[in-house]
């Protein structure tokens, strides 16, 4: 079932949309138990080699938790240049679009990069559950 962003009179109603989307997501899980779709949020820029290795580790951990990971920062650098501000901005936009289709966001590591801040902010804005983990994949208390 798809929830309309507009009310019966055709006006935008983002509050009702977000609430109904959450209800539909919960009901879908109850009727058809399946693996969670998890948006993996971790640093990429900077030490990209180490951060890529960590992101792979976080995705493997997500699979071990019987969930399906999506890590846009592993996918888009394969064909987009993170060093090009226009391409980086576009890749971040693509990730935020994917985020809307996920069930949860899992944030890994102690450092929150600017890109991660955007992802966390968007997840909070749409009422998506967010879980925080250490670099060693242990549950983190904020």
C-alpha positions as CSV (number, residue, x, y, z in Angstrom):
1,X,0.0,0.0,0.0
2,X,1.3,3.4,-0.9
3,X,0.5,6.4,1.3
4,X,-0.4,9.7,-0.4
5,X,1.5,12.8,0.6
6,X,-1.7,14.9,0.1
7,X,-4.9,14.8,2.0
8,X,-8.3,14.2,0.5
9,X,-8.6,17.9,-0.4
10,X,-5.3,17.8,-2.3
11,X,-3.2,19.7,0.2
12,X,0.2,18.5,1.3
13,X,0.0,16.9,4.7
14,X,3.6,15.8,5.7
15,X,2.7,15.0,9.3
16,X,-0.1,12.6,8.4
17,X,2.1,11.1,5.6
18,X,5.0,10.3,7.9
19,X,2.7,8.8,10.6
20,X,0.7,6.7,8.1
21,X,4.0,5.5,6.4
22,X,5.3,4.3,9.8
23,X,2.0,2.5,10.4
24,X,2.1,0.8,7.0
25,X,5.7,-0.2,7.5
26,X,4.9,-1.8,10.9
27,X,1.9,-3.6,9.5
28,X,3.8,-4.9,6.6
29,X,6.4,-6.3,8.9
30,X,3.7,-8.0,11.0
31,X,1.9,-9.6,8.1
32,X,5.0,-10.6,6.1
33,X,7.9,-11.0,8.3
34,X,11.1,-10.4,6.4
35,X,14.6,-9.2,6.8
36,X,14.9,-5.6,7.7
37,X,16.3,-3.3,5.1
38,X,19.1,-1.4,6.8
39,X,20.8,1.8,5.6
40,X,24.4,1.5,6.7
41,X,25.7,4.9,7.8
42,X,29.5,5.3,8.3
43,X,32.3,7.6,7.3
44,X,33.7,7.5,3.8
45,X,35.8,10.6,3.1
46,X,39.2,11.0,4.5
47,X,40.9,7.7,4.9
48,X,38.8,6.1,2.1
49,X,40.7,2.8,2.1
50,X,40.2,2.2,5.9
51,X,36.6,3.6,5.8
52,X,35.7,1.3,2.8
53,X,37.1,-1.7,4.8
54,X,35.0,-0.7,7.8
55,X,31.9,-0.2,5.7
56,X,32.3,-3.7,4.3
57,X,32.7,-5.0,7.9
58,X,29.5,-3.2,8.9
59,X,27.6,-4.6,6.0
60,X,28.8,-8.2,6.9
61,X,27.6,-7.5,10.5
62,X,24.2,-6.4,9.2
63,X,23.9,-9.6,7.3
64,X,24.8,-11.6,10.4
65,X,21.9,-9.8,12.2
66,X,19.6,-11.2,9.5
67,X,19.1,-7.9,7.8
68,X,19.8,-6.6,4.3
69,X,22.4,-3.8,4.2
70,X,22.6,-0.9,1.8
71,X,25.8,1.2,1.9
72,X,25.6,3.9,-0.8
73,X,29.1,5.0,0.1
74,X,30.3,1.6,-1.1
75,X,28.3,1.7,-4.3
76,X,28.5,5.2,-5.8
77,X,32.3,5.7,-5.5
78,X,32.6,2.8,-7.9
79,X,31.5,5.1,-10.8
80,X,31.3,8.6,-9.2
81,X,34.2,10.8,-8.0
82,X,33.8,11.6,-4.3
83,X,36.5,14.3,-4.8
84,X,34.2,16.2,-7.3
85,X,31.8,18.4,-5.2
86,X,29.0,18.1,-7.8
87,X,29.3,14.3,-8.0
88,X,29.6,14.0,-4.2
89,X,26.4,16.1,-3.7
90,X,24.6,14.0,-6.3
91,X,25.7,10.7,-4.7
92,X,24.6,12.0,-1.3
93,X,21.2,12.8,-2.8
94,X,20.9,9.3,-4.3
95,X,21.7,7.9,-0.8
96,X,19.0,10.0,0.8
97,X,16.5,8.8,-1.7
98,X,17.4,5.1,-0.9
99,X,17.1,6.0,2.8
100,X,13.4,6.6,2.4
101,X,13.0,2.9,1.3
102,X,14.8,1.4,4.3
103,X,13.4,0.1,7.6
104,X,16.2,1.4,9.8
105,X,19.4,3.3,9.8
106,X,22.4,1.9,11.6
107,X,25.2,4.4,12.4
108,X,28.7,3.0,12.9
109,X,31.7,4.5,14.5
110,X,32.4,7.4,16.9
111,X,33.0,10.1,14.3
112,X,29.9,11.6,12.5
113,X,30.9,13.1,9.2
114,X,29.0,15.9,7.5
115,X,27.4,13.4,5.1
116,X,26.4,11.1,8.0
117,X,24.9,14.1,9.7
118,X,22.6,14.7,6.7
119,X,21.6,11.0,6.6
120,X,20.8,11.0,10.4
121,X,18.9,14.2,10.1
122,X,16.8,12.9,7.3
123,X,16.1,9.6,9.1
124,X,15.0,11.6,12.2
125,X,12.8,13.9,10.1
126,X,10.9,10.9,8.6
127,X,10.7,9.1,12.0
128,X,12.9,6.2,10.9
129,X,14.4,4.1,13.7
130,X,18.2,4.7,14.2
131,X,20.6,2.5,16.0
132,X,24.1,3.5,16.9
133,X,27.1,1.1,17.0
134,X,30.8,1.4,17.8
135,X,33.5,0.7,15.2
136,X,33.5,-2.9,16.7
137,X,29.8,-3.3,15.9
138,X,28.7,-3.1,19.6
139,X,25.6,-1.2,20.5
140,X,26.6,2.3,21.4
141,X,25.0,4.5,24.1
142,X,24.9,8.0,22.7
